[in-house]
Amino acid sequence: MVQQQQQSQQQEIIQHVYDKELPIQQFSYQHLREKPNPTYQHNGAVKQGEKVPLLFTPYKVKDLQLINRVVVPPLCMYSAVDGFMNDFHLIHLSSFAKGAAGLVIFEATAVCPEGRITYADAGLWKDDHIAPMKRIVKLVQGFGSKAGIQLAHAGRKAATIPMYLDSSKGELGKDDPNFWQAVGPSPISFSPENNFQVPHELNEKEIENVVHQFKMAASRCYEAGFDFIEIHGAHGYLISSFLSSTSNKRTDKYGGDFEGRSRLLVEIIKAIRTVWPTEKPLGLRLSCNEWLDESANGWTMKDTLRLAKLVKSLDVDLFDCSSGGNNIKQSIRVRKFYQTPFSEAVKKEVPELTVAAVGLITTGEEAELVLQKNQADLVMVGRGFMRNPQWTYQAAAELNTKIDFVLQYEPANRTFNFLKPEDD
C-alpha cells in the first residue's frame, strides 16, 4: 500500500509539472555569450607560455565541434510521464550547458514503452515526443554546448520502480497498474532474489521490430535537432544481455558465438545509419567487462576490443567505456579510475575511434590526468555535475585556467581591485 501511494504521489507531482509547462519565447540564445564559443585564458597562477589544459581544448569528431572535452553522460531522472520530457528536464539539462559542458547527453530514452527501465523514463517511441525534446535541445545548444541523446531498451531489467522510492530494489509486481512484461534474449531473470521478472524470450520477428524501433527513434532524434546519438549497449539492458553468453542462451542466429550474439547490435547500428547521416557522429556505450570469474565465460575485454573494431567498420565514431550491470554475481572493486584501463585499451587498439572515459572521475585534476595519460579523448562526469551543475568552472579553477562565463554570470568571474590586499 505504501509503495503504491509513493508511486501515485510521484506521478501526480510529475504530471503537475508537465501540465503546468509553459511555452517559452522562441528566440536565438546566441546573445547569452559575448563570443560564439567560450575563450580560455590562464590566470596569474599559471606560468607564461604554459599550455591550456587538455580538458579545455576543443575537440571535433565529424561535424560535432565541442568547445572542450567535458561531457555530461546520460543521467536517468525518472521524471517523465508517458515518455514526455517536461520543465524539470529543461532546467536540469540546460543547467549543464549553462555550466559550460562541451556535450550534454540526454538520459537513456526508450525506443518503445516496454523498453523503459521504469514507468517514469523518457521516450521517443512516437512523434509527439519530439517537440518537448526539441525545445530543450535548442536551449542546450544556445549556451554553446552540443546536445546528444542515449537511445535505449531496458530488456529484462525493465518495469522497475524509480530508484528514489523506498521499494526500488526490484521490479513491479504483476498486480501493479504500471506493470508490463519484460523481454530478453532468453528466459533468464536478472535477479530472482530481487523479484526481477523472467523475461519473455524475443522471437526473430519481435527482434526485427526492436531494430525498427531504434531506427524510428533515431529518425525522431534528427527531427529534434540532436547533434549526437549514443546507443546504450551496457549495464545488462537489452543489447548488453544479447552480447553476453551468461544471459544469451539462444541457438538461432542471434545467439551462440560472438557473431550471433552481436548480431542485434550490428542490425541496430545499420538501421540507425539509414536515417542518421554519416556526418553526424554515432556512439556506443558498452560494458567492457562483466566482472565475473573466467569460469563463468562472461563478456571480457577481449570481446570488447573485437567489438570495437567491428562497430568502427559500421560507422560508429565514439566508444563510451563503462562496465558491469549484466550479472548479479559480478564482483567489482569500485575505486578511482577503475574503468580507465578499458578506455585506454580501446584507444590503443582502435585509434580511429573517439574514446570516452567514465566512472568516479570527480575533479578537474582527475579528468586532466586521464587525458594527459592518453587514456581517453573525452571525459564523462556524472555525479560531479549532479552535485554542481557549474562543474566545468570548478574544474577550470582547479587547473588554474580562466574560462568565460555566460554573460549573466560574468560578474562572478571578475577580479575586483578592491578585493586585492593593499601593498605594504
Backbone torsions as a table, in degrees:
resi	resn	phi	psi	omega
1	MET	NA	-45.7	-180.0
2	VAL	-61.3	-41.6	179.9
3	GLN	-60.3	-46.9	-178.7
4	GLN	-65.4	-36.0	177.9
5	GLN	-64.9	-41.6	178.8
6	GLN	-62.3	-45.6	-179.9
7	GLN	-62.1	-42.4	-179.4
8	SER	-64.0	-44.1	179.8
9	GLN	-63.3	-41.4	-179.7
10	GLN	-63.7	-44.5	-179.4
11	GLN	-64.6	-36.2	177.4
12	GLU	-63.6	-40.6	179.6
13	ILE	-64.3	-47.8	-179.5
14	ILE	-62.3	-44.6	-178.7
15	GLN	-63.2	-37.2	178.4
16	HIS	-62.0	-44.0	179.2
17	VAL	-61.6	-43.7	-177.3
18	TYR	-68.2	-42.5	-179.5
19	ASP	-61.7	-33.6	-176.5
20	LYS	-89.1	3.7	-178.5
21	GLU	-57.7	127.8	-178.0
22	LEU	-105.9	144.0	177.5
23	PRO	-67.9	143.2	177.7
24	ILE	-102.0	151.9	179.3
25	GLN	-64.5	133.6	-179.6
26	GLN	-87.0	112.3	177.4
27	PHE	-155.3	167.6	179.5
28	SER	-75.9	139.9	179.1
29	TYR	-97.9	10.2	-175.6
30	GLN	-63.9	-22.6	179.5
31	HIS	-70.6	-9.6	-177.4
32	LEU	-69.9	-21.3	175.2
33	ARG	-120.4	144.2	179.1
34	GLU	-65.4	-34.6	179.1
35	LYS	-120.8	157.2	-179.5
36	PRO	-56.4	-37.0	178.6
37	ASN	-127.0	151.9	178.8
38	PRO	-62.8	149.0	173.5
39	THR	-105.7	151.3	-177.6
40	TYR	-123.5	130.8	177.5
41	GLN	-145.9	152.2	-178.6
42	HIS	-76.1	148.1	170.7
43	ASN	-91.4	-176.8	-173.5
44	GLY	-64.0	-13.6	-176.9
45	ALA	-81.2	-8.3	-177.8
46	VAL	-102.2	135.4	-178.6
47	LYS	-66.4	146.5	-179.1
48	GLN	-61.1	134.6	178.9
49	GLY	91.3	-10.0	179.2
50	GLU	-71.8	142.5	-175.6
51	LYS	-75.0	154.4	173.3
52	VAL	-65.0	138.0	177.9
53	PRO	-54.4	144.7	-179.6
54	LEU	-55.5	-33.7	-178.5
55	LEU	-57.3	-28.0	-176.6
56	PHE	-108.6	22.4	172.5
57	THR	-97.6	147.6	-179.8
58	PRO	-68.0	160.3	178.9
59	TYR	-144.4	138.6	-178.7
60	LYS	-129.1	134.3	169.6
61	VAL	-133.4	116.7	-172.4
62	LYS	53.5	-126.2	-178.1
63	ASP	-94.1	11.9	178.1
64	LEU	-92.6	107.2	-180.0
65	GLN	-105.5	113.4	-178.3
66	LEU	-99.2	143.1	-179.8
67	ILE	-76.0	-20.0	177.6
68	ASN	-158.8	-175.3	-176.4
69	ARG	-98.4	13.2	-176.6
70	VAL	-89.7	124.6	-178.6
71	VAL	-125.3	132.0	170.2
72	VAL	-89.4	116.4	-178.4
73	PRO	-75.4	170.4	177.0
74	PRO	-61.3	128.4	-179.3
75	LEU	-124.6	107.4	-178.2
76	CYS	-67.3	125.9	-178.2
77	MET	-107.5	-16.1	179.0
78	TYR	48.8	52.7	-175.6
79	SER	-134.0	20.9	179.2
80	ALA	-101.7	159.2	174.6
81	VAL	-121.9	122.2	-177.4
82	ASP	53.5	34.3	177.4
83	GLY	85.2	-9.8	-174.9
84	PHE	-80.2	127.9	169.7
85	MET	-74.9	154.6	-174.0
86	ASN	-140.9	-162.6	-175.8
87	ASP	-61.8	-30.3	176.1
88	PHE	-59.5	-47.9	-178.6
89	HIS	-65.2	-35.0	177.5
90	LEU	-59.0	-49.0	-179.1
91	ILE	-69.5	-45.5	-176.8
92	HIS	-58.4	-54.6	-173.9
93	LEU	-75.8	-38.4	-179.7
94	SER	-68.5	-25.3	178.6
95	SER	-63.6	-33.2	178.5
96	PHE	-71.3	-36.7	177.5
97	ALA	-69.0	-41.5	175.7
98	LYS	-61.4	-28.9	177.7
99	GLY	-85.2	10.8	168.8
100	ALA	76.5	25.5	170.9
101	ALA	-69.1	139.5	-179.3
102	GLY	-68.9	-40.3	-179.1
103	LEU	-136.3	129.8	176.6
104	VAL	-114.6	115.8	-179.4
105	ILE	-99.0	121.0	179.3
106	PHE	-65.5	153.5	-173.5
107	GLU	-58.8	164.7	176.9
108	ALA	-50.1	118.5	-172.9
109	THR	-117.1	120.8	-172.2
110	ALA	-72.2	139.1	179.0
111	VAL	-87.1	-7.2	176.6
112	CYS	-157.9	158.1	-177.0
113	PRO	-57.5	-40.9	-178.7
114	GLU	-76.3	-4.0	177.2
115	GLY	-92.5	6.5	178.4
116	ARG	-79.2	146.3	173.0
117	ILE	-70.7	-43.9	177.3
118	THR	-133.7	170.7	178.2
119	TYR	-69.5	-9.0	-177.8
120	ALA	-106.6	17.8	179.0
121	ASP	-77.3	154.2	171.2
122	ALA	-72.8	154.9	-179.0
123	GLY	-144.8	161.6	174.0
124	LEU	-140.6	45.8	-178.4
125	TRP	-95.6	-0.2	175.9
126	LYS	-146.8	156.5	-175.4
127	ASP	-62.4	-27.6	-179.1
128	ASP	-62.4	-20.8	-179.9
129	HIS	-73.9	-16.6	-171.4
130	ILE	-66.1	-49.4	-172.2
131	ALA	-58.2	-48.0	178.4
132	PRO	-61.5	-34.1	178.4
133	MET	-71.7	-41.8	-178.2
134	LYS	-59.1	-38.2	178.0
135	ARG	-58.7	-42.6	-179.4
136	ILE	-73.5	-40.4	179.2
137	VAL	-56.5	-45.6	-178.4
138	LYS	-61.8	-39.6	-179.1
139	LEU	-69.5	-42.9	177.4
140	VAL	-58.8	-47.3	-179.9
141	GLN	-66.9	-31.0	179.8
142	GLY	-63.3	-26.6	178.5
143	PHE	-86.5	2.9	177.2
144	GLY	97.3	-2.7	177.3
145	SER	-89.3	167.2	172.5
146	LYS	-104.6	150.6	-175.8
147	ALA	-109.9	120.8	175.2
148	GLY	-116.2	170.1	178.1
149	ILE	-146.7	146.4	176.5
150	GLN	-104.7	120.2	176.8
151	LEU	-93.2	134.8	-169.3
152	ALA	-144.7	158.4	168.3
153	HIS	-138.8	121.8	-172.7
154	ALA	-73.5	-19.1	178.2
155	GLY	60.4	-130.3	-175.7
156	ARG	-74.9	-8.6	177.9
157	LYS	-100.7	22.2	179.2
158	ALA	-85.0	175.6	175.0
159	ALA	58.1	44.6	176.5
160	THR	-103.3	177.1	-178.8
161	ILE	-96.8	138.0	178.3
162	PRO	-48.8	137.5	-167.9
163	MET	-64.3	-21.1	-177.7
164	TYR	-87.5	1.5	172.8
165	LEU	-89.5	150.5	-172.9
166	ASP	-58.4	-33.0	-173.8
167	SER	-102.4	36.6	-169.8
168	SER	-90.3	12.3	-175.9
169	LYS	-81.4	-9.3	-179.0
170	GLY	-138.0	-170.0	-178.7
171	GLU	-88.3	167.9	177.0
172	LEU	-68.4	141.3	175.5
173	GLY	-74.3	158.2	-176.7
174	LYS	-63.0	-22.7	179.9
175	ASP	-86.5	-2.6	179.4
176	ASP	-76.8	136.6	-179.2
177	PRO	-63.0	-19.9	179.8
178	ASN	-93.0	4.3	-175.9
179	PHE	-68.1	144.1	165.5
180	TRP	-147.0	161.8	-177.1
181	GLN	-78.5	124.4	176.3
182	ALA	-76.8	157.6	-179.1
183	VAL	-129.4	162.1	179.6
184	GLY	-168.0	-177.5	179.4
185	PRO	-71.8	-31.7	-177.9
186	SER	-145.2	157.6	-178.5
187	PRO	-79.0	65.6	-178.8
188	ILE	-124.4	119.8	179.6
189	SER	-70.0	142.3	175.4
190	PHE	-64.3	-42.0	-177.9
191	SER	-156.2	91.9	177.7
192	PRO	-58.5	-32.7	-178.9
193	GLU	-62.2	-29.3	179.5
194	ASN	-103.9	20.9	174.0
195	ASN	65.0	26.1	173.0
196	PHE	-69.9	142.8	-177.2
197	GLN	-64.5	156.4	162.3
198	VAL	-83.8	114.1	-172.6
199	PRO	-72.3	153.7	170.5
200	HIS	-71.2	131.6	178.7
201	GLU	-77.7	118.7	-179.1
202	LEU	-64.9	133.9	171.9
203	ASN	-88.2	174.6	-173.1
204	GLU	-63.9	-36.5	177.9
205	LYS	-64.9	-40.9	178.6
206	GLU	-66.9	-35.5	177.0
207	ILE	-64.7	-41.5	176.2
208	GLU	-58.6	-37.4	179.2
209	ASN	-67.8	-38.4	177.0
210	VAL	-61.2	-44.2	178.4
211	VAL	-59.2	-43.0	178.4
212	HIS	-63.7	-37.0	179.6
213	GLN	-65.1	-39.5	175.4
214	PHE	-63.5	-41.6	179.4
215	LYS	-60.9	-47.5	-177.9
216	MET	-66.7	-37.4	177.5
217	ALA	-64.2	-40.1	178.6
218	ALA	-64.4	-37.8	176.8
219	SER	-61.6	-39.5	178.3
220	ARG	-69.1	-32.3	175.7
221	CYS	-60.7	-40.5	178.9
222	TYR	-63.5	-43.3	179.7
223	GLU	-65.0	-32.6	-179.1
224	ALA	-78.3	-11.1	175.8
225	GLY	91.9	15.4	-179.6
226	PHE	-64.8	150.6	178.8
227	ASP	-93.1	-18.6	-169.5
228	PHE	-155.9	141.8	173.7
229	ILE	-120.5	135.6	171.1
230	GLU	-116.6	130.2	174.7
231	ILE	-86.8	130.9	179.6
232	HIS	-85.5	104.8	178.5
233	GLY	-116.9	27.3	-173.5
234	ALA	-124.2	175.7	164.3
235	HIS	63.2	23.8	174.0
236	GLY	83.2	6.1	176.3
237	TYR	-76.9	-172.2	-163.5
238	LEU	-54.6	-53.9	-177.5
239	ILE	-62.5	-44.0	178.8
240	SER	-58.7	-41.8	-178.2
241	SER	-70.3	-27.1	174.3
242	PHE	-72.1	-35.1	-176.3
243	LEU	-68.7	-34.3	-173.3
244	SER	-89.6	136.9	177.6
245	SER	-73.2	-11.9	178.1
246	THR	-78.7	-21.1	-179.4
247	SER	-117.7	-13.2	179.9
248	ASN	-112.0	105.6	-179.7
249	LYS	-111.7	22.1	-176.7
250	ARG	-68.9	154.8	177.7
251	THR	-115.4	3.6	178.4
252	ASP	-93.7	-163.2	-175.0
253	LYS	-70.3	-9.8	178.4
254	TYR	-99.8	13.2	179.6
255	GLY	-139.6	-168.3	176.7
256	GLY	84.7	-115.2	-175.0
257	ASP	-80.6	-178.8	-178.5
258	PHE	-55.6	-44.6	-178.6
259	GLU	-60.7	-42.6	-179.9
260	GLY	-68.6	-43.2	-176.7
261	ARG	-71.3	-23.8	178.5
262	SER	-93.3	-1.1	-174.9
263	ARG	-61.7	-41.8	-179.9
264	LEU	-58.7	-47.0	179.5
265	LEU	-61.3	-44.5	180.0
266	VAL	-59.4	-44.4	-179.3
267	GLU	-66.4	-36.6	177.8
268	ILE	-65.7	-45.1	179.4
269	ILE	-59.7	-47.7	-179.2
270	LYS	-61.9	-40.9	-179.4
271	ALA	-66.1	-42.9	179.3
272	ILE	-62.4	-39.8	-178.1
273	ARG	-68.0	-12.4	175.2
274	THR	-78.0	-16.7	-179.3
275	VAL	-123.4	-12.9	-179.6
276	TRP	-109.4	109.4	-171.8
277	PRO	-56.1	146.5	-176.6
278	THR	-62.7	-25.3	179.2
279	GLU	-74.1	-14.5	175.7
280	LYS	-94.1	127.0	-175.1
281	PRO	-68.0	147.2	178.1
282	LEU	-123.8	135.3	-177.9
283	GLY	-123.0	168.3	177.8
284	LEU	-138.2	125.8	169.3
285	ARG	-94.3	131.7	-176.2
286	LEU	-133.3	143.3	166.5
287	SER	-82.2	102.2	-172.0
288	CYS	-70.4	-23.1	-178.8
289	ASN	-144.4	134.2	-178.9
290	GLU	-84.2	-8.3	177.1
291	TRP	59.9	47.3	177.8
292	LEU	-121.7	162.3	173.9
293	ASP	-62.8	152.9	-179.5
294	GLU	-57.1	-33.5	-177.8
295	SER	-64.1	-21.0	-178.5
296	ALA	-76.1	-16.4	179.0
297	ASN	58.7	41.9	179.4
298	GLY	-86.6	-173.9	-179.9
299	TRP	-73.0	132.2	-176.5
300	THR	-127.2	177.4	179.7
301	MET	-64.6	-29.8	176.7
302	LYS	-60.9	-42.5	176.8
303	ASP	-65.1	-39.8	-178.4
304	THR	-61.4	-45.0	-179.5
305	LEU	-64.7	-37.2	176.7
306	ARG	-65.3	-41.4	179.9
307	LEU	-68.8	-37.5	180.0
308	ALA	-59.3	-42.6	177.3
309	LYS	-64.3	-40.8	-178.4
310	LEU	-63.8	-49.3	-175.2
311	VAL	-70.5	-29.0	175.3
312	LYS	-62.1	-38.2	178.5
313	SER	-68.4	-15.4	-179.7
314	LEU	-99.7	12.6	177.1
315	ASP	77.2	33.5	167.3
316	VAL	-89.7	136.4	-172.0
317	ASP	-107.3	-32.2	-174.0
318	LEU	-124.9	134.7	-179.0
319	PHE	-118.8	115.8	-174.1
320	ASP	-102.9	110.9	-167.8
321	CYS	-94.6	99.3	172.9
322	SER	-112.5	-162.1	-180.0
323	SER	-165.1	163.5	172.2
324	GLY	70.0	-173.4	173.1
325	GLY	95.0	-6.4	-176.8
326	ASN	-100.3	-17.2	-175.7
327	ASN	-136.0	127.1	-176.5
328	ILE	-64.8	-16.5	-179.4
329	LYS	-90.5	6.9	-179.4
330	GLN	-58.8	149.3	177.9
331	SER	-128.4	100.5	-175.3
332	ILE	-111.8	129.8	172.3
333	ARG	-97.1	91.8	-176.3
334	VAL	-74.2	127.2	-178.6
335	ARG	-160.9	175.4	177.6
336	LYS	-58.3	135.1	175.1
337	PHE	61.7	23.0	-174.2
338	TYR	-68.9	-15.6	179.6
339	GLN	-109.4	-4.6	-179.9
340	THR	-67.1	-26.8	173.6
341	PRO	-59.6	-29.2	178.6
342	PHE	-69.2	-48.7	180.0
343	SER	-64.2	-38.3	179.3
344	GLU	-62.9	-42.6	-179.2
345	ALA	-65.6	-41.9	178.9
346	VAL	-65.2	-41.8	-178.9
347	LYS	-62.2	-38.2	179.4
348	LYS	-73.2	-39.5	-176.0
349	GLU	-76.1	-37.4	-178.3
350	VAL	-129.7	75.5	-174.6
351	PRO	-63.1	-17.0	179.4
352	GLU	-73.3	-18.6	178.9
353	LEU	-80.4	143.1	164.3
354	THR	-79.7	128.7	-173.3
355	VAL	-119.1	134.4	179.1
356	ALA	-113.3	138.4	175.4
357	ALA	-103.0	144.6	-178.9
358	VAL	-150.7	151.2	173.9
359	GLY	116.7	101.4	176.4
360	LEU	56.4	33.8	169.6
361	ILE	-99.1	106.2	-166.0
362	THR	-116.2	-15.2	-177.5
363	THR	-122.6	162.1	176.8
364	GLY	-62.4	-39.3	180.0
365	GLU	-64.1	-38.7	178.2
366	GLU	-67.0	-43.2	179.6
367	ALA	-63.3	-42.0	179.1
368	GLU	-64.5	-37.9	180.0
369	LEU	-62.3	-41.6	178.7
370	VAL	-59.5	-42.5	-179.5
371	LEU	-71.7	-41.0	-179.3
372	GLN	-64.6	-32.8	178.8
373	LYS	-83.8	4.0	178.1
374	ASN	59.3	36.6	178.3
375	GLN	-89.9	-10.5	-180.0
376	ALA	-168.1	164.3	174.9
377	ASP	-97.3	-30.1	-179.5
378	LEU	-131.4	153.6	179.3
379	VAL	-123.4	126.8	179.0
380	MET	-99.0	130.2	-178.0
381	VAL	-125.7	110.4	-176.9
382	GLY	-97.5	-69.1	-176.5
383	ARG	-61.2	-33.3	178.4
384	GLY	-59.7	-41.7	178.8
385	PHE	-74.0	-29.5	176.6
386	MET	-68.6	-34.9	177.4
387	ARG	-74.6	-35.1	-175.7
388	ASN	-148.4	99.9	180.0
389	PRO	-60.9	-14.2	176.5
390	GLN	-97.3	29.5	-173.8
391	TRP	-55.3	-36.2	-178.0
392	THR	-60.4	-40.1	177.7
393	TYR	-67.0	-37.9	176.9
394	GLN	-61.7	-44.6	179.6
395	ALA	-63.3	-39.9	179.1
396	ALA	-61.7	-41.5	178.9
397	ALA	-63.4	-40.9	178.7
398	GLU	-60.8	-33.8	-175.8
399	LEU	-98.2	16.6	177.1
400	ASN	53.5	42.7	-178.8
401	THR	-126.5	133.1	179.3
402	LYS	-98.8	128.0	175.1
403	ILE	-122.2	155.7	-179.2
404	ASP	-77.5	144.3	177.0
405	PHE	-90.7	167.9	167.3
406	VAL	-61.4	149.2	-169.4
407	LEU	-54.4	-40.9	-176.8
408	GLN	-63.2	-25.5	-177.9
409	TYR	-102.7	1.5	-175.3
410	GLU	-58.2	-32.5	177.3
411	PRO	-55.5	-28.6	179.0
412	ALA	-73.7	-10.5	-176.9
413	ASN	-101.8	1.7	-176.6
414	ARG	-96.0	151.5	172.7
415	THR	-107.7	118.5	-176.5
416	PHE	-96.3	139.1	-177.0
417	ASN	-58.9	-35.3	-176.3
418	PHE	-70.7	-9.6	177.1
419	LEU	-91.3	-11.5	-178.6
420	LYS	-82.0	144.7	177.3
421	PRO	-66.7	144.2	-179.9
422	GLU	-70.9	148.1	176.3
423	ASP	-69.8	145.6	177.7
424	ASP	-69.8	NA	NA
